[in-house]
Amino acid sequence: MIAATQIKRGMAIKLNGELYRVFSFQHITPGNWRGMVQTKLKSIRTGSIMEHRFRSEDKVEQAYLETHEMEYLYTDGTDYYFMNTETFEQFHLPRDLLEDAVPFLIPNIKLQVEFYEGLAIGVELPASVEMRVISTEPALRGATVSNVNKPATLETGLVIPVPPFVNEGEVIRVDTSEGKYLERVKA
């Protein structure tokens, strides 16, 4: 059990016998009242999001997750196939369980898959991934010192703003937490 004030985004908790992932949280101290933690929780089982307010003195049961390194292999419709890098066992996860990770899944990427009581409940992406730019507007000559970005479509279909000097076919590093351009990768 942990104090409600220790809740963090992405943490898995048990509430009323149900497993939830903390989608967002905010510590609130209204005037001279006692502090509280306002959270948005996503049900692992149903995918629905609910709001719940904890008092600062409440205790919350943290769900301990087991993680295994996996390699993403391919997608087949709405199922995404992974392989355990130690046992070479393959399994699949549905698209709705992967949520925000889908735009960053490129074949052969290694990531952590989270399990709770033997069931896969989510993935933990690396901090950044390297992706190829499939299409973008051509660079303007002499536009090297400009903070105006242009849209670029990456190999997974993700569209992000990139600096004007990035061209089609180049490989760039993308932050997976915010979906932002970080840098060009040298070939």
C-alpha positions in Angstrom: 0.0 0.0 0.0 1.2 3.5 -0.9 -0.1 6.9 0.1 -2.3 8.6 -2.5 0.1 11.4 -2.7 2.7 9.0 -4.2 0.5 8.2 -7.3 2.3 8.9 -10.6 1.3 8.8 -14.2 1.5 5.4 -15.8 1.4 3.6 -12.4 -0.8 0.5 -12.2 -3.1 0.4 -9.1 -5.9 -1.8 -7.8 -9.2 0.0 -6.8 -12.3 -1.9 -5.7 -10.8 -5.2 -6.9 -10.2 -3.7 -10.4 -6.9 -3.0 -12.1 -6.4 0.6 -13.4 -3.6 2.5 -15.0 -3.1 6.1 -13.8 -3.8 8.3 -16.9 -3.3 11.6 -15.2 -3.1 13.0 -11.7 -3.2 16.4 -10.0 -2.4 17.3 -6.4 -5.0 19.8 -5.1 -5.0 21.8 -1.9 -8.1 24.0 -1.9 -7.8 26.9 0.6 -7.7 25.6 4.2 -9.1 22.2 3.3 -7.1 19.0 3.4 -5.1 18.1 0.3 -6.4 15.6 -2.3 -5.3 13.9 -5.4 -7.6 14.1 -8.5 -6.9 11.2 -10.9 -8.1 9.9 -14.2 -7.9 6.1 -14.2 -8.1 3.8 -17.2 -9.5 0.4 -16.6 -7.2 -2.3 -17.9 -10.1 -4.7 -18.5 -12.6 -2.4 -20.2 -10.5 0.5 -21.4 -12.9 3.0 -19.9 -11.6 6.1 -18.2 -13.0 7.3 -14.9 -12.2 10.2 -12.5 -11.5 9.4 -8.9 -10.5 11.7 -6.0 -8.3 10.4 -3.3 -7.9 12.1 0.1 -4.2 12.7 0.9 -4.3 10.3 3.8 -5.9 7.5 1.7 -3.8 4.3 1.0 -3.8 2.8 -2.5 -2.8 -0.7 -3.5 -0.1 -0.6 -6.1 -0.2 -3.4 -8.6 3.3 -4.8 -9.1 4.0 -5.6 -12.8 6.4 -8.1 -14.2 8.3 -6.9 -17.3 10.0 -8.9 -20.1 12.0 -7.6 -22.9 10.2 -8.3 -26.2 10.9 -7.6 -29.9 8.1 -6.3 -32.0 7.7 -8.5 -35.2 4.7 -7.4 -37.3 1.1 -6.5 -37.4 -1.8 -8.5 -38.7 -5.0 -6.4 -38.8 -5.6 -5.3 -35.3 -3.2 -7.7 -33.6 0.5 -6.9 -33.0 2.9 -9.8 -32.7 5.9 -9.9 -30.3 8.7 -12.3 -29.4 10.2 -12.8 -26.0 14.0 -12.2 -26.5 14.9 -14.9 -24.0 12.5 -17.8 -24.7 11.7 -16.9 -28.4 8.0 -17.5 -27.5 5.7 -15.4 -29.7 2.4 -13.9 -28.8 0.1 -11.1 -29.9 -1.6 -8.1 -28.3 -4.7 -6.3 -29.6 -4.4 -2.7 -30.8 -6.5 -1.2 -28.0 -4.1 -2.5 -25.4 -1.1 -0.8 -27.1 -2.8 2.7 -27.3 -0.2 5.4 -27.7 2.6 3.0 -28.6 1.3 2.0 -32.0 2.8 5.0 -34.0 6.2 4.1 -32.7 6.2 0.3 -33.4 8.7 -0.4 -36.1 9.7 -4.0 -36.9 12.6 -5.4 -34.7 12.3 -2.7 -32.0 13.0 -3.9 -28.5 10.7 -2.8 -25.7 9.4 -3.9 -22.3 6.0 -5.7 -22.1 4.2 -5.4 -18.8 2.5 -8.4 -17.3 0.1 -8.7 -14.3 -0.6 -12.2 -13.0 0.6 -13.7 -16.3 -1.5 -11.4 -18.6 0.1 -8.8 -20.8 -1.4 -5.4 -20.0 0.8 -2.9 -21.8 4.1 -1.9 -23.2 6.9 0.4 -22.2 8.6 2.1 -25.1 12.2 3.1 -25.1 12.8 6.9 -24.5 13.4 7.5 -28.3 13.2 5.6 -31.5 14.9 6.0 -34.9 12.4 6.3 -37.8 12.8 7.0 -41.5 11.1 10.1 -43.1 8.8 8.9 -45.9 7.5 12.2 -47.1 8.0 15.9 -46.4 8.3 19.1 -48.3 11.7 19.8 -49.9 14.0 22.1 -48.0 14.2 25.7 -49.1 17.6 26.9 -50.2 19.1 29.2 -47.6 16.5 28.5 -45.0 18.9 27.0 -42.5 18.3 29.4 -39.7 14.6 29.2 -39.2 12.5 28.0 -36.3 9.5 27.3 -38.7 9.0 23.6 -38.8 7.4 21.6 -41.6 5.3 18.4 -41.3 7.0 15.0 -42.1 5.3 11.6 -42.4 7.4 8.8 -40.9 7.5 5.1 -41.8 4.6 4.2 -39.4 2.3 7.0 -40.7 3.1 9.3 -37.7 3.2 12.9 -38.8 5.4 15.2 -36.7 6.9 18.7 -37.3 10.6 18.7 -38.2 13.1 21.4 -39.0 13.3 22.6 -42.6 16.7 20.9 -43.3 15.2 17.3 -42.8 14.6 15.6 -46.2 12.8 12.5 -47.4 14.7 9.2 -46.8 16.6 10.5 -43.8 16.5 8.8 -40.4 15.5 10.9 -37.4 15.3 10.3 -33.7 11.8 10.8 -32.2 10.9 11.2 -28.5 8.3 8.5 -27.7 6.8 10.3 -24.7 5.9 13.5 -26.6 6.2 12.5 -30.2 8.7 15.2 -31.0 11.7 15.4 -33.3 15.0 15.2 -31.4 17.7 15.0 -34.0 18.9 13.6 -37.3 20.7 10.3 -37.1 24.0 10.1 -39.0 24.1 7.4 -41.6 
